[in-house]
Amino acid sequence: MVETEGQYDLFSGDPDANPKWRCAITGLEYAKRRMAELAATKPGPYFIYSITLGRVMISLDSGGRSKVESA
């Protein structure tokens, strides 16, 4: 079961190489929308991290390879 209304952190960059924290968001759908907005204005890798589950939920690389991955 995927928690959708929990607390999420949104980061830019690679999860394993000094990612930059962008914001905390409640709700996975809101986090996905915010990630898409950021990726549209500044292309590059982004990911959403679940504070509750302790793992990356979704990643997006808008810097040439437009690919969304869900964990």
Secondary structure per residue as TSV (DSSP state, phi and psi in degrees):
chain	resnum	aa	ss	phi	psi
A	1	M	-	360.0	127.7
A	2	V	-	-94.3	125.8
A	3	E	-	-75.9	125.9
A	4	T	S	-107.9	-22.5
A	5	E	S	-104.0	12.2
A	6	G	S	-75.6	-170.5
A	7	Q	E	-96.6	133.2
A	8	Y	E	-129.1	147.3
A	9	D	E	-108.0	138.0
A	10	L	E	-107.7	129.1
A	11	F	E	-126.0	154.4
A	12	S	E	-109.6	154.8
A	13	G	S	96.9	-175.8
A	14	D	-	-84.6	133.6
A	15	P	T	-58.1	-26.4
A	16	D	T	-100.0	4.0
A	17	A	S	-138.8	71.4
A	18	N	-	52.9	61.5
A	19	P	-	-66.1	155.8
A	20	K	E	-105.1	121.7
A	21	W	E	-68.1	134.4
A	22	R	E	-107.4	-48.6
A	23	C	E	-171.4	165.6
A	24	A	E	-107.7	138.1
A	25	I	E	-138.4	139.9
A	26	T	E	-94.4	123.8
A	27	G	S	101.5	125.4
A	28	L	H	-65.5	-39.2
A	29	E	H	-63.7	-40.8
A	30	Y	H	-64.3	-40.9
A	31	A	H	-63.2	-41.9
A	32	K	H	-63.6	-41.7
A	33	R	H	-63.6	-43.8
A	34	R	H	-65.2	-39.4
A	35	M	H	-61.3	-43.3
A	36	A	H	-63.7	-39.3
A	37	E	H	-62.4	-46.7
A	38	L	H	-63.7	-43.0
A	39	A	H	-64.1	-30.9
A	40	A	H	-72.0	-32.1
A	41	T	H	-90.2	-29.8
A	42	K	S	-140.7	93.4
A	43	P	-	-57.9	148.9
A	44	G	S	151.2	-173.8
A	45	P	E	-82.1	141.4
A	46	Y	E	-140.1	156.1
A	47	F	E	-152.4	155.6
A	48	I	E	-110.8	127.2
A	49	Y	E	-112.5	128.8
A	50	S	E	-83.8	118.4
A	51	I	T	-66.0	-41.1
A	52	T	T	-67.3	-46.7
A	53	L	T	-86.8	-18.6
A	54	G	T	70.2	38.6
A	55	R	E	-154.3	160.8
A	56	V	E	-71.4	129.4
A	57	M	E	-94.7	-45.0
A	58	I	E	-145.3	140.8
A	59	S	E	-129.9	153.7
A	60	L	E	-144.7	134.0
A	61	D	E	-120.9	103.8
A	62	S	-	-95.9	9.8
A	63	G	S	-94.4	56.3
A	64	G	S	110.4	-35.6
A	65	R	-	-114.6	92.8
A	66	S	-	-77.6	95.2
A	67	K	E	-141.6	131.8
A	68	V	E	-111.2	130.0
A	69	E	E	-121.6	134.8
A	70	S	E	-108.0	137.8
A	71	A	-	-95.0	360.0
